[in-house]
């Protein structure tokens, strides 16, 4: 009977996306667990974003915290699906009716909201206010999850990771002298925006980073930034094109090494990426100076939704498509 009561009291946390997004879901799950005095269980959806992301919380979850890795209806698995790449023939990108299109239609008419109320689900949606609306009566919490800077949460994560990967980004550390830029490229570069008539891409103009470096009195003549990126060579090329000296982080460094580099930065400048918001929260906790985008493509006021004291927000401008895509694969 005790196990049955414990299961009924558990909070189901539904998450998707890459490793950083999954960790932010775990951050929020731990925060809610400690705040409300409930256990949590993770349900992961590797296909629901339209890009396939492998499950990445193996080192961080205790036994029985992962309930299920769930597929998404309408995916054509006859074509190869690889980590970090868009899913071929994803339902919302093809003609005809699909489960996901039906869901979008229901959402447009406000019916999904009522379904969520009935099953006591709270969608965080990138809002700290929504996260704090979760109560002991809530049964399900789903993304987009937000960073939370609380020592008890990071201590829990530090203990979970322990020495499993050789270093621990969640452990508190002395701030280094490094200036670190996380320059997200990857799908932002190779995937055009939905409006085919637009000349804009979703790659941050490197002049944005240079402007912030000037504001923190960066010495362009003698100092070099450390760049973390899914394409570090190209990121370095973009930054050097605007007069920023770069020390590249090896593409072989791996996720934990990249996150540790960000966490120990004296100054960290991020991109529109869950990796930047996760890393930025760790950097802030260690006393670093953090700069993050204040909006998402002009559609979401990130600064207002996060309600995070200590983050400095900046306005993004983007490179045009011809600059980003020409002569590059």
Backbone bond lengths (Angstrom), bond angles and torsions (degrees), N, CA, C in turn:
res aa  C-N    CA-C-N  psi(-1)  N-CA   C-N-CA  omega(-1)  CA-C   N-CA-C  phi
1 X - - - 1.463 - - 1.530 110.68 -
2 X 1.326 116.31 -35.82 1.462 119.83 -179.73 1.525 110.82 -61.88
3 X 1.346 116.98 -43.41 1.453 120.36 179.81 1.517 111.60 -63.70
4 X 1.354 116.39 -37.07 1.458 120.31 179.33 1.522 110.79 -66.05
5 X 1.327 117.87 -43.62 1.466 120.48 178.32 1.519 110.56 -63.58
6 X 1.349 116.55 -40.65 1.456 120.31 -179.68 1.521 110.93 -62.34
7 X 1.367 115.59 -41.52 1.457 119.21 179.49 1.516 111.23 -65.20
8 X 1.329 117.60 -40.33 1.459 121.38 -179.33 1.525 111.28 -65.97
9 X 1.344 116.78 -30.66 1.456 120.39 -177.86 1.526 112.32 -83.27
10 X 1.346 117.64 -9.47 1.456 121.41 -176.16 1.524 111.29 -69.82
11 X 1.311 114.62 145.69 1.456 122.44 176.72 1.525 108.35 -95.97
12 X 1.317 117.84 124.41 1.460 121.70 178.16 1.527 108.61 -86.34
13 X 1.329 116.36 124.07 1.460 122.02 -179.71 1.522 107.99 -112.07
14 X 1.334 116.69 111.06 1.457 122.74 -178.17 1.530 108.96 -94.47
15 X 1.335 116.29 125.24 1.462 117.91 -177.65 1.519 111.23 -138.79
16 X 1.322 115.12 164.08 1.455 123.29 179.56 1.517 107.68 -151.73
17 X 1.332 116.62 179.88 1.459 120.26 175.92 1.519 112.35 94.95
18 X 1.342 115.06 -174.32 1.454 121.99 -177.58 1.515 113.14 -73.85
19 X 1.321 115.93 -174.23 1.458 121.60 -173.05 1.525 112.34 -61.50
20 X 1.326 117.31 -42.64 1.466 119.97 179.30 1.518 111.40 -63.99
21 X 1.340 116.81 -40.19 1.463 120.60 177.54 1.521 110.76 -63.55
22 X 1.319 116.54 -39.25 1.461 120.67 178.38 1.527 110.96 -65.33
23 X 1.334 116.66 -40.24 1.469 119.85 179.42 1.530 110.52 -66.72
24 X 1.339 117.50 -38.13 1.466 119.32 176.10 1.528 110.81 -62.58
25 X 1.320 117.17 -36.06 1.462 120.18 174.76 1.523 110.09 -62.55
26 X 1.327 116.58 -41.62 1.465 120.48 177.92 1.526 111.27 -67.00
27 X 1.329 117.25 -39.67 1.471 121.31 175.63 1.527 110.02 -54.99
28 X 1.331 116.52 -48.79 1.469 120.40 -179.20 1.522 111.20 -67.60
29 X 1.340 117.01 -36.08 1.465 120.33 178.25 1.530 110.98 -63.74
30 X 1.322 116.54 -43.76 1.469 120.62 178.76 1.523 110.55 -65.34
31 X 1.341 115.99 -43.08 1.460 120.83 178.30 1.524 111.19 -57.96
32 X 1.334 116.82 -47.70 1.468 120.70 -179.65 1.520 111.65 -68.16
33 X 1.323 116.54 -37.37 1.456 120.68 179.30 1.521 111.02 -60.57
34 X 1.322 116.43 -44.24 1.459 120.85 -179.07 1.533 111.07 -73.08
35 X 1.311 116.22 -37.07 1.464 120.40 -178.94 1.526 112.10 -69.49
36 X 1.345 116.46 -41.04 1.461 120.82 -172.63 1.522 113.69 -101.35
37 X 1.335 116.81 -12.02 1.452 119.06 -179.25 1.515 113.27 72.16
38 X 1.353 116.97 38.09 1.465 121.63 179.24 1.527 109.38 -126.03
39 X 1.325 115.99 155.55 1.455 120.97 171.66 1.528 108.97 -79.69
40 X 1.335 116.14 166.64 1.459 119.65 175.99 1.524 110.04 -135.40
41 X 1.317 114.04 157.35 1.456 121.82 176.28 1.529 108.31 -134.14
42 X 1.322 116.27 138.16 1.461 122.20 -176.99 1.528 110.18 -97.78
43 X 1.331 115.72 132.67 1.458 122.11 169.09 1.529 106.45 -119.75
44 X 1.336 116.19 123.96 1.468 120.09 -173.26 1.526 111.17 -112.84
45 X 1.350 115.41 136.97 1.461 123.26 -179.74 1.531 108.88 -116.77
46 X 1.333 118.99 97.70 1.470 120.71 -173.32 1.523 115.34 -74.83
47 X 1.336 117.66 -12.65 1.463 120.09 -173.47 1.527 114.09 -114.27
48 X 1.307 118.25 -9.00 1.466 120.58 -165.20 1.520 114.47 -71.20
49 X 1.333 119.14 -16.78 1.463 120.67 -179.63 1.525 112.70 -84.95
50 X 1.341 116.81 -8.47 1.464 120.12 -174.61 1.510 112.21 93.81
51 X 1.337 116.68 -10.41 1.457 123.68 173.28 1.527 107.50 -121.17
52 X 1.321 117.48 138.17 1.460 120.20 -179.77 1.521 110.41 -83.59
53 X 1.338 115.12 122.66 1.461 121.28 176.48 1.526 108.85 -122.95
54 X 1.322 116.41 127.80 1.454 120.15 177.74 1.524 110.50 -69.73
55 X 1.324 115.45 154.62 1.456 120.15 176.80 1.526 108.90 -67.35
56 X 1.348 116.87 134.34 1.460 119.57 -172.34 1.512 115.63 -129.52
57 X 1.340 118.08 18.17 1.465 119.97 -176.21 1.530 113.26 -105.13
58 X 1.327 117.14 17.63 1.463 119.79 -175.00 1.528 113.00 -54.95
59 X 1.348 115.77 -41.12 1.473 119.14 -175.79 1.524 112.71 -75.98
60 X 1.328 117.02 -12.51 1.466 119.42 -168.06 1.526 115.26 -112.01
61 X 1.315 117.48 -12.61 1.461 119.38 -176.58 1.523 111.38 -98.84
62 X 1.320 115.57 142.53 1.455 121.63 172.27 1.528 109.30 -84.56
63 X 1.298 114.85 166.74 1.458 120.42 179.70 1.530 110.33 -58.43
64 X 1.328 114.85 137.48 1.474 123.90 177.54 1.530 113.80 78.14
65 X 1.339 118.78 -1.28 1.470 119.52 177.26 1.528 111.93 -81.43
66 X 1.340 117.41 -27.36 1.461 120.37 174.53 1.515 108.82 -92.98
67 X 1.313 115.38 117.86 1.460 120.25 -177.78 1.522 111.12 -91.28
68 X 1.356 116.65 -46.01 1.451 118.29 -171.46 1.526 110.85 -163.30
69 X 1.329 115.30 146.04 1.455 122.30 167.28 1.521 105.90 -108.69
70 X 1.334 116.12 113.41 1.460 120.64 -168.45 1.522 111.96 -106.80
71 X 1.311 115.18 141.58 1.458 120.92 173.69 1.517 110.55 -79.82
72 X 1.317 115.48 172.66 1.465 121.53 177.56 1.517 108.57 -118.72
73 X 1.323 118.43 136.96 1.463 120.81 -177.99 1.524 112.09 -66.15
74 X 1.329 115.03 146.60 1.467 120.38 173.90 1.511 115.34 88.42
75 X 1.364 118.36 3.46 1.460 120.79 178.91 1.530 109.10 -81.23
76 X 1.317 116.52 132.60 1.456 121.85 178.34 1.522 108.77 -91.13
77 X 1.339 116.66 102.65 1.459 120.63 -176.18 1.529 112.52 -89.01
78 X 1.326 116.63 8.17 1.457 118.84 174.30 1.531 110.85 -73.62
79 X 1.339 115.77 -17.78 1.459 121.12 176.54 1.523 109.37 -103.44
80 X 1.317 115.69 149.27 1.458 120.98 -175.18 1.531 111.08 -64.46
81 X 1.313 114.92 134.51 1.457 121.60 176.10 1.520 107.68 -118.78
82 X 1.335 116.86 119.90 1.457 120.49 -175.99 1.523 111.01 -121.45
83 X 1.319 115.56 152.44 1.462 123.03 -176.13 1.532 111.37 -57.53
84 X 1.336 115.14 129.91 1.452 121.01 174.68 1.513 115.34 81.10
85 X 1.346 117.28 1.85 1.460 120.50 -179.35 1.521 110.80 -114.62
86 X 1.319 115.58 152.53 1.453 120.61 -179.98 1.526 110.47 -62.25
87 X 1.310 115.95 145.17 1.453 122.08 -178.09 1.529 109.18 -79.54
88 X 1.340 117.53 122.67 1.471 119.60 -179.85 1.529 111.11 -58.91
89 X 1.306 115.31 136.68 1.460 121.52 175.11 1.534 112.00 57.55
90 X 1.324 116.49 40.18 1.462 120.79 178.36 1.536 109.35 -60.55
91 X 1.338 118.72 140.56 1.469 121.39 -171.20 1.519 115.79 -50.50
92 X 1.339 118.35 -40.01 1.466 119.53 -177.63 1.523 112.38 -76.12
93 X 1.337 117.98 -10.25 1.461 120.85 -178.48 1.532 112.43 -101.71
94 X 1.316 117.66 -1.02 1.458 119.46 -178.22 1.529 110.25 -116.31
95 X 1.297 115.06 161.69 1.457 121.18 -178.82 1.527 110.18 -73.34
96 X 1.323 114.97 157.37 1.450 119.80 176.63 1.512 113.16 94.51
97 X 1.313 114.77 173.65 1.466 121.73 -176.12 1.523 110.66 -80.29
98 X 1.325 116.57 146.00 1.458 121.59 175.76 1.517 109.35 -151.01
99 X 1.313 115.33 164.78 1.467 121.31 178.59 1.523 110.63 -58.23
100 X 1.336 116.44 -44.44 1.461 119.84 -176.69 1.529 111.56 -68.09
101 X 1.322 116.72 -36.13 1.469 119.21 176.78 1.527 110.80 -67.18
102 X 1.341 115.85 -37.07 1.467 119.46 176.47 1.524 110.23 -63.89
103 X 1.333 116.05 -40.86 1.468 120.54 178.23 1.524 110.76 -62.38
104 X 1.329 116.17 -43.41 1.462 119.83 178.97 1.526 111.03 -62.14
105 X 1.323 116.78 -37.54 1.459 120.83 178.87 1.529 111.01 -66.16
106 X 1.316 116.30 -43.87 1.465 120.60 177.01 1.526 111.00 -61.30
107 X 1.332 115.26 -39.47 1.461 119.92 -179.88 1.529 110.93 -66.27
108 X 1.326 115.73 -37.02 1.461 120.20 -179.76 1.524 111.66 -62.58
109 X 1.319 116.81 -32.90 1.462 121.43 -179.72 1.527 112.86 -93.73
110 X 1.325 116.63 7.96 1.459 120.85 174.81 1.511 115.56 79.19
111 X 1.336 117.44 9.28 1.464 119.69 -176.50 1.526 112.20 -78.20
112 X 1.333 116.68 -30.35 1.458 119.63 179.57 1.526 110.70 -63.60
113 X 1.321 116.02 -35.40 1.465 120.61 178.31 1.519 110.87 -57.90
114 X 1.337 117.00 -42.75 1.470 120.15 -179.18 1.517 111.46 -70.87
115 X 1.322 116.97 -35.55 1.464 119.99 176.46 1.527 110.55 -62.65
116 X 1.331 116.01 -39.48 1.464 119.73 179.15 1.524 111.74 -68.14
117 X 1.312 116.56 -36.63 1.461 119.80 176.42 1.525 110.70 -62.40
118 X 1.334 116.22 -40.64 1.459 120.76 -178.98 1.525 111.78 -64.66
119 X 1.315 116.25 -37.05 1.470 117.76 -179.27 1.526 112.38 -97.58
120 X 1.324 115.46 12.10 1.469 123.08 175.28 1.532 111.83 55.83
121 X 1.318 114.11 54.29 1.463 121.68 178.72 1.520 110.11 -109.49
122 X 1.326 116.67 134.90 1.461 122.77 174.24 1.521 108.15 -111.39
123 X 1.330 116.41 125.53 1.461 122.02 175.09 1.527 108.03 -95.77
124 X 1.320 116.94 116.07 1.469 120.71 -176.94 1.521 110.31 -63.80
125 X 1.329 117.00 -44.35 1.462 120.66 173.96 1.512 114.52 58.36
126 X 1.342 117.34 32.40 1.457 120.45 178.50 1.517 114.59 74.14
127 X 1.335 117.96 16.12 1.464 121.94 -175.00 1.535 111.11 -118.27
128 X 1.314 116.24 123.33 1.460 119.99 176.15 1.530 110.85 -64.13
129 X 1.319 116.63 -34.02 1.464 120.43 178.73 1.527 110.36 -61.81
130 X 1.346 116.82 -42.26 1.462 120.60 178.28 1.527 111.06 -64.41
131 X 1.328 115.87 -40.92 1.472 119.32 178.61 1.516 110.65 -57.82
132 X 1.321 116.85 -41.66 1.457 120.65 -177.15 1.531 112.81 -80.81
133 X 1.329 116.75 -0.22 1.462 119.99 171.72 1.526 112.07 -85.46
134 X 1.331 116.66 -8.16 1.468 120.36 177.43 1.525 108.90 -69.67
135 X 1.339 116.32 131.63 1.460 122.29 179.18 1.526 109.08 -124.49
136 X 1.316 115.53 -179.18 1.464 119.93 177.70 1.529 111.57 -66.54
137 X 1.322 117.74 -17.76 1.462 120.66 177.38 1.534 112.27 -81.63
138 X 1.320 117.05 -16.50 1.453 120.78 179.89 1.532 109.78 -68.84
139 X 1.337 115.89 136.10 1.463 119.92 -179.95 1.522 112.47 -102.08
140 X 1.358 116.88 -32.13 1.467 120.89 -174.50 1.524 109.22 -135.13
141 X 1.330 116.10 138.69 1.468 122.23 172.57 1.519 107.69 -126.02
142 X 1.329 116.28 132.67 1.461 120.01 178.96 1.523 109.85 -130.79
143 X 1.363 116.15 165.19 1.461 123.07 -171.44 1.527 113.19 -72.15
144 X 1.265 113.70 -178.58 1.440 139.33 9.96 1.547 109.91 -81.29
145 X 1.355 117.17 121.90 1.447 121.27 -170.78 1.528 111.63 -83.44
146 X 1.331 115.88 159.87 1.468 121.00 -171.42 1.525 111.05 -120.78
147 X 1.335 117.25 153.12 1.464 119.81 175.21 1.526 111.28 -68.95
148 X 1.309 114.99 144.63 1.464 122.11 176.31 1.524 107.30 -131.40
149 X 1.317 117.59 123.65 1.458 121.10 -179.07 1.523 108.65 -102.82
150 X 1.327 115.57 92.82 1.460 122.24 177.69 1.517 108.58 -140.34
151 X 1.334 117.03 129.80 1.460 121.36 -175.89 1.518 112.43 -57.74
152 X 1.332 117.92 -38.87 1.464 119.52 -177.12 1.527 111.46 -66.26
153 X 1.324 117.29 -30.21 1.462 120.54 177.21 1.522 110.05 -72.53
154 X 1.341 116.76 -45.30 1.459 120.06 -179.47 1.530 111.31 -68.22
155 X 1.317 117.95 -33.85 1.455 120.39 176.47 1.525 110.45 -64.24
156 X 1.320 116.13 -40.28 1.471 120.71 176.18 1.525 110.00 -60.55
157 X 1.345 117.47 -46.39 1.458 121.48 179.14 1.526 111.47 -64.47
158 X 1.339 116.97 -39.90 1.460 121.18 178.20 1.529 110.43 -59.35
159 X 1.324 116.48 -44.23 1.464 120.59 -179.94 1.524 111.73 -68.40
160 X 1.317 116.76 -34.16 1.460 120.15 178.87 1.535 111.06 -67.25
161 X 1.331 116.31 -44.14 1.467 119.33 -177.97 1.526 111.01 -75.98
162 X 1.330 116.30 -39.21 1.465 123.44 177.44 1.529 109.56 50.14
163 X 1.334 118.02 -125.09 1.466 121.17 -178.71 1.529 111.17 -110.71
164 X 1.327 117.40 25.98 1.465 120.68 -172.43 1.519 113.67 -69.84
165 X 1.331 118.16 -25.40 1.465 119.93 -176.79 1.530 111.82 -121.42
166 X 1.313 117.36 10.19 1.464 121.16 175.23 1.514 115.65 89.99
167 X 1.320 117.77 -19.84 1.463 122.45 174.01 1.513 107.37 -148.44
168 X 1.328 115.77 165.81 1.454 118.29 -173.30 1.530 110.70 -138.20
169 X 1.332 118.12 96.91 1.467 120.97 -179.36 1.529 113.32 -61.78
170 X 1.351 117.24 -20.98 1.457 120.42 -176.87 1.522 112.73 -82.27
171 X 1.328 117.00 -13.02 1.463 120.06 177.50 1.523 109.12 -74.34
172 X 1.339 116.78 141.07 1.462 119.84 177.51 1.521 108.52 -64.92
173 X 1.321 116.99 146.84 1.456 120.93 -175.51 1.526 110.76 -148.75
174 X 1.318 114.97 160.50 1.458 120.76 176.84 1.521 108.31 -75.78
175 X 1.313 116.37 132.76 1.464 120.91 -179.75 1.524 109.64 -64.60
176 X 1.327 116.82 133.51 1.457 122.02 178.49 1.524 109.81 -82.63
177 X 1.316 115.82 -172.63 1.469 120.16 175.67 1.528 111.13 -95.53
178 X 1.335 117.70 6.11 1.460 121.50 -173.59 1.528 113.05 -74.12
179 X 1.319 114.96 142.50 1.458 122.17 163.78 1.522 106.00 -103.97
180 X 1.321 116.76 122.46 1.467 121.95 -173.29 1.521 109.84 -120.16
181 X 1.331 115.87 133.72 1.465 121.92 174.26 1.524 108.26 -116.56
182 X 1.319 116.46 127.84 1.460 120.38 169.06 1.517 107.47 -97.19
183 X 1.311 115.49 112.09 1.461 121.87 -175.53 1.530 108.10 -109.63
184 X 1.319 116.11 99.53 1.459 119.93 -179.45 1.528 109.93 -78.00
185 X 1.319 115.47 124.88 1.467 120.81 176.13 1.532 107.57 -121.54
186 X 1.334 118.13 -105.59 1.458 120.70 172.82 1.514 113.48 49.82
187 X 1.339 115.74 -119.73 1.463 120.11 -176.76 1.525 112.50 -66.28
188 X 1.333 117.28 -22.77 1.460 119.70 176.41 1.538 110.54 -67.94
189 X 1.317 116.18 -26.58 1.459 120.51 -177.25 1.525 112.44 -91.29
190 X 1.340 116.78 -42.60 1.456 119.37 -171.51 1.516 113.35 -89.57
191 X 1.348 116.42 -13.98 1.453 119.04 -177.59 1.517 110.39 -105.72
192 X 1.327 119.56 108.96 1.463 120.44 -179.99 1.513 111.72 -62.72
193 X 1.314 116.45 154.35 1.458 120.62 175.11 1.519 109.10 -64.67
194 X 1.323 116.29 160.11 1.461 120.64 -173.36 1.530 112.72 -64.15
195 X 1.303 117.05 -28.75 1.463 120.98 179.86 1.533 109.06 -82.84
196 X 1.313 116.65 101.15 1.465 120.77 -174.17 1.524 112.75 -67.10
197 X 1.325 118.33 -15.29 1.462 121.21 179.59 1.525 111.81 -85.93
198 X 1.326 116.69 -12.91 1.457 120.43 -178.34 1.520 110.75 -74.80
199 X 1.309 115.95 144.58 1.467 120.44 175.95 1.527 111.64 -95.36
200 X 1.327 116.70 0.20 1.454 120.04 -177.25 1.515 112.83 -88.24
201 X 1.323 116.14 152.21 1.457 122.22 171.87 1.526 107.40 -108.82
202 X 1.317 116.56 -170.62 1.460 120.72 174.56 1.527 110.54 -116.68
203 X 1.315 115.54 27.33 1.461 121.85 176.95 1.522 108.83 -99.98
204 X 1.321 116.47 127.46 1.460 121.07 -177.42 1.528 110.31 -62.31
205 X 1.329 115.70 134.08 1.458 121.34 174.08 1.529 108.43 -65.96
206 X 1.338 119.17 125.33 1.465 120.47 -178.36 1.522 113.56 -60.26
207 X 1.332 117.18 -20.16 1.465 119.89 176.20 1.533 110.57 -61.25
208 X 1.331 117.26 -28.68 1.469 121.20 177.06 1.520 109.61 -61.38
209 X 1.339 116.28 -46.00 1.457 120.42 179.64 1.534 111.15 -65.30
210 X 1.325 116.27 -41.26 1.469 119.69 179.67 1.534 111.08 -61.29
211 X 1.328 116.67 -39.54 1.461 120.96 179.65 1.530 111.26 -61.72
212 X 1.333 116.33 -41.58 1.470 119.49 179.28 1.520 110.35 -68.82
213 X 1.325 117.06 -39.66 1.467 120.52 177.16 1.529 110.78 -59.38
214 X 1.312 116.98 -40.54 1.473 120.73 177.19 1.522 110.63 -61.67
215 X 1.333 116.62 -38.98 1.469 121.20 -177.92 1.524 112.11 -66.67
216 X 1.343 117.31 -26.80 1.476 119.79 179.70 1.531 110.89 -100.17
217 X 1.351 115.92 16.48 1.469 122.39 176.00 1.532 112.89 61.47
218 X 1.305 116.28 39.39 1.457 121.36 175.63 1.518 109.46 -66.39
219 X 1.334 117.72 136.19 1.459 122.76 -179.72 1.529 108.85 -88.40
220 X 1.325 116.77 100.17 1.460 120.92 -175.96 1.526 112.73 -69.56
221 X 1.321 117.00 -19.35 1.467 120.17 -177.75 1.520 112.40 -79.86
222 X 1.334 117.22 -35.84 1.467 119.21 -172.77 1.526 115.02 -121.90
223 X 1.325 117.67 -20.25 1.464 120.02 -176.91 1.524 111.44 -94.56
224 X 1.330 115.45 156.56 1.463 121.96 175.93 1.520 109.07 -130.23
225 X 1.313 116.09 142.35 1.462 119.78 176.00 1.524 108.75 -87.46
226 X 1.306 115.70 153.49 1.465 121.81 169.44 1.521 107.50 -94.13
227 X 1.328 117.57 125.59 1.458 120.39 -177.95 1.522 110.33 -108.74
228 X 1.324 114.99 130.42 1.462 122.79 174.43 1.518 106.43 -112.44
229 X 1.326 116.88 130.08 1.461 119.94 -175.65 1.519 110.46 -161.39
230 X 1.349 115.23 158.00 1.457 119.77 170.79 1.525 110.74 -73.69
231 X 1.335 116.76 -16.09 1.467 122.93 173.54 1.535 107.92 -136.17
232 X 1.345 117.39 75.40 1.472 120.11 -171.85 1.521 114.49 -60.91
233 X 1.345 117.73 -35.92 1.460 119.55 179.59 1.514 112.20 -63.81
234 X 1.321 117.02 -44.68 1.455 121.35 179.47 1.526 111.17 -69.81
235 X 1.333 116.62 -37.93 1.462 120.14 176.80 1.526 110.49 -60.25
236 X 1.334 116.40 -43.05 1.462 120.74 178.30 1.525 110.82 -63.26
237 X 1.332 116.52 -38.94 1.464 120.83 178.52 1.527 110.76 -61.15
238 X 1.321 116.96 -46.02 1.467 120.88 179.46 1.525 110.98 -61.14
239 X 1.330 117.36 -44.73 1.462 121.22 -177.45 1.529 111.48 -67.76
240 X 1.319 116.65 -41.10 1.462 119.67 178.90 1.521 111.45 -65.22
241 X 1.332 116.86 -27.41 1.471 120.41 -179.78 1.519 111.99 -65.90
242 X 1.350 116.99 -17.92 1.467 120.21 177.89 1.534 110.67 -113.14
243 X 1.329 116.61 20.84 1.457 120.57 172.81 1.515 115.86 82.38
244 X 1.339 118.29 24.38 1.464 121.73 178.15 1.524 109.17 -104.68
245 X 1.333 115.89 119.88 1.460 120.23 176.25 1.526 109.29 -71.36
246 X 1.335 117.32 140.76 1.463 121.66 -170.85 1.520 111.44 -130.99
247 X 1.320 114.21 136.81 1.460 121.26 166.03 1.518 106.52 -111.43
248 X 1.324 115.84 110.74 1.459 119.91 -174.82 1.525 111.34 -73.75
249 X 1.325 115.33 145.26 1.454 121.62 167.87 1.521 107.14 -93.24
250 X 1.306 117.11 129.46 1.455 121.52 -175.74 1.520 111.39 -55.18
251 X 1.331 115.82 139.52 1.461 119.89 176.26 1.519 111.28 -66.21
252 X 1.350 116.48 -14.44 1.457 121.13 178.92 1.523 111.76 -90.52
253 X 1.324 117.32 -0.67 1.466 120.01 -175.58 1.520 111.24 -62.45
254 X 1.303 116.98 -37.05 1.454 120.40 177.77 1.516 112.90 92.70
255 X 1.318 114.67 164.64 1.458 121.86 -174.23 1.520 112.33 -58.22
256 X 1.337 117.82 -49.51 1.463 120.03 -173.59 1.523 111.71 -67.19
257 X 1.342 116.69 -37.16 1.467 120.20 177.70 1.528 110.61 -66.22
258 X 1.342 116.80 -41.43 1.467 120.34 177.83 1.528 110.78 -62.55
259 X 1.329 115.96 -44.48 1.466 119.58 -179.40 1.521 110.78 -65.05
260 X 1.326 117.16 -37.52 1.461 121.09 178.60 1.535 110.91 -66.19
261 X 1.329 116.93 -38.28 1.467 121.28 176.79 1.517 110.84 -60.78
262 X 1.327 116.40 -45.56 1.464 120.70 178.77 1.519 110.83 -64.16
263 X 1.321 116.86 -43.62 1.464 121.56 -175.87 1.517 112.53 -62.17
264 X 1.331 117.55 -28.81 1.462 120.66 -176.55 1.520 113.51 -100.39
265 X 1.332 117.83 10.44 1.462 121.27 -177.98 1.529 111.62 -72.37
266 X 1.326 115.57 147.47 1.462 121.02 171.32 1.527 109.76 -77.17
267 X 1.345 115.08 -41.61 1.467 122.10 174.66 1.519 107.13 -129.71
268 X 1.325 116.13 127.96 1.459 120.47 178.11 1.517 109.80 -124.61
269 X 1.346 115.83 129.73 1.460 122.42 177.27 1.526 107.37 -119.51
270 X 1.320 116.67 122.08 1.456 120.82 -174.33 1.511 114.04 -107.42
271 X 1.319 113.74 175.51 1.460 123.08 176.19 1.521 109.09 -112.97
272 X 1.319 116.14 -178.14 1.456 120.77 176.26 1.531 107.51 -79.72
273 X 1.325 115.23 85.27 1.456 121.64 -172.41 1.519 108.93 -158.10
274 X 1.338 116.18 143.66 1.460 119.70 176.27 1.524 110.65 -62.47
275 X 1.331 116.94 -31.16 1.458 120.72 177.22 1.523 110.31 -60.93
276 X 1.329 117.10 -40.65 1.462 120.77 179.85 1.523 111.68 -66.93
277 X 1.327 116.78 -39.89 1.461 119.08 -177.90 1.529 111.35 -74.38
278 X 1.325 117.38 -35.98 1.462 120.18 174.04 1.522 110.40 -66.50
279 X 1.336 117.01 -51.46 1.459 120.81 179.30 1.513 112.33 -61.55
280 X 1.339 116.26 -39.44 1.457 120.22 178.87 1.511 112.58 -61.73
281 X 1.333 116.97 -37.50 1.469 119.74 178.82 1.522 111.17 -66.71
282 X 1.351 117.01 -36.81 1.467 120.34 177.25 1.525 110.94 -69.20
283 X 1.335 116.30 -42.00 1.463 120.88 178.24 1.526 110.98 -61.52
284 X 1.334 116.51 -43.92 1.458 121.50 179.02 1.520 110.85 -61.80
285 X 1.307 116.69 -42.43 1.469 121.00 179.65 1.531 111.14 -60.94
286 X 1.351 116.91 -32.65 1.464 120.55 -179.41 1.522 113.30 -86.49
287 X 1.334 116.88 -1.60 1.459 120.32 176.63 1.506 114.75 100.72
288 X 1.345 117.97 7.58 1.453 120.95 178.60 1.516 112.30 -77.35
289 X 1.324 115.27 166.88 1.465 122.01 177.90 1.525 107.81 -98.01
290 X 1.325 117.34 125.45 1.465 121.63 -169.27 1.529 110.59 -119.96
291 X 1.342 115.26 132.29 1.465 122.33 176.86 1.533 108.30 -123.81
292 X 1.336 116.13 126.26 1.460 121.58 -177.21 1.527 110.51 -136.14
293 X 1.336 117.12 156.06 1.471 119.77 178.47 1.525 111.42 -60.19
294 X 1.332 116.19 139.82 1.457 120.76 -178.34 1.509 114.10 -91.90
295 X 1.345 117.03 -9.53 1.461 119.33 178.12 1.518 109.02 -149.64
296 X 1.339 115.44 160.30 1.460 121.90 178.48 1.519 109.15 -107.69
297 X 1.329 116.38 97.63 1.464 122.84 177.38 1.523 112.70 54.41
298 X 1.330 115.94 31.57 1.453 120.61 179.12 1.511 114.54 74.35
299 X 1.341 116.91 6.45 1.461 120.35 -174.50 1.530 112.96 -105.36
300 X 1.324 118.25 -28.96 1.462 122.25 -175.33 1.522 109.77 -129.60
301 X 1.319 116.73 128.83 1.458 121.91 177.66 1.530 108.09 -84.38
302 X 1.338 115.74 89.98 1.459 121.04 -174.95 1.518 111.04 -62.47
303 X 1.317 116.50 -44.40 1.464 120.18 -177.09 1.525 111.36 -57.21
304 X 1.311 116.85 -43.54 1.469 120.67 -178.66 1.520 111.20 -70.73
305 X 1.315 117.59 -37.32 1.460 120.79 -176.82 1.532 112.89 -74.29
306 X 1.323 117.07 -36.52 1.470 119.38 -176.82 1.521 112.92 -74.80
307 X 1.334 116.98 -33.12 1.466 121.22 -178.50 1.533 110.96 50.85
308 X 1.329 115.94 44.94 1.458 121.35 -175.57 1.522 111.02 -104.55
309 X 1.307 116.69 109.63 1.462 120.88 176.46 1.530 109.34 -70.24
310 X 1.326 115.56 135.24 1.458 120.10 177.35 1.511 113.84 107.09
311 X 1.331 118.14 -24.82 1.458 120.56 175.06 1.520 109.54 -77.87
312 X 1.326 116.80 138.19 1.454 122.66 171.14 1.532 107.27 -102.53
313 X 1.320 116.68 128.80 1.461 120.14 -174.64 1.525 110.61 -107.30
314 X 1.323 115.46 143.62 1.457 119.64 179.93 1.529 110.76 -129.62
315 X 1.322 115.19 160.21 1.454 121.90 179.23 1.521 109.60 -90.06
316 X 1.332 115.90 133.69 1.457 120.84 -177.49 1.523 110.81 -96.07
317 X 1.330 115.08 144.27 1.463 120.84 162.28 1.527 106.47 -124.64
318 X 1.322 115.97 158.10 1.456 119.86 -170.90 1.519 111.59 -120.78
319 X 1.345 115.06 154.09 1.459 120.27 173.80 1.517 110.01 -72.79
320 X 1.341 116.59 151.20 1.459 118.20 175.77 1.528 109.58 -77.84
321 X 1.312 115.59 161.88 1.467 121.01 -173.98 1.521 112.57 -60.49
322 X 1.311 117.43 -41.18 1.468 119.53 -175.96 1.525 110.74 -60.71
323 X 1.338 116.69 -34.62 1.472 120.10 179.62 1.515 110.38 -71.53
324 X 1.333 116.64 -39.18 1.454 120.95 -173.03 1.509 112.92 -78.57
325 X 1.339 117.35 -40.66 1.449 120.06 -169.57 1.532 113.65 -98.10
326 X 1.336 117.81 -22.06 1.460 119.31 -173.66 1.523 110.90 -65.40
327 X 1.350 116.23 132.75 1.458 123.81 176.09 1.523 113.72 58.20
328 X 1.317 116.32 23.10 1.471 119.10 178.73 1.521 108.42 -133.38
329 X 1.304 115.84 143.99 1.462 120.15 179.00 1.495 110.71 -119.24
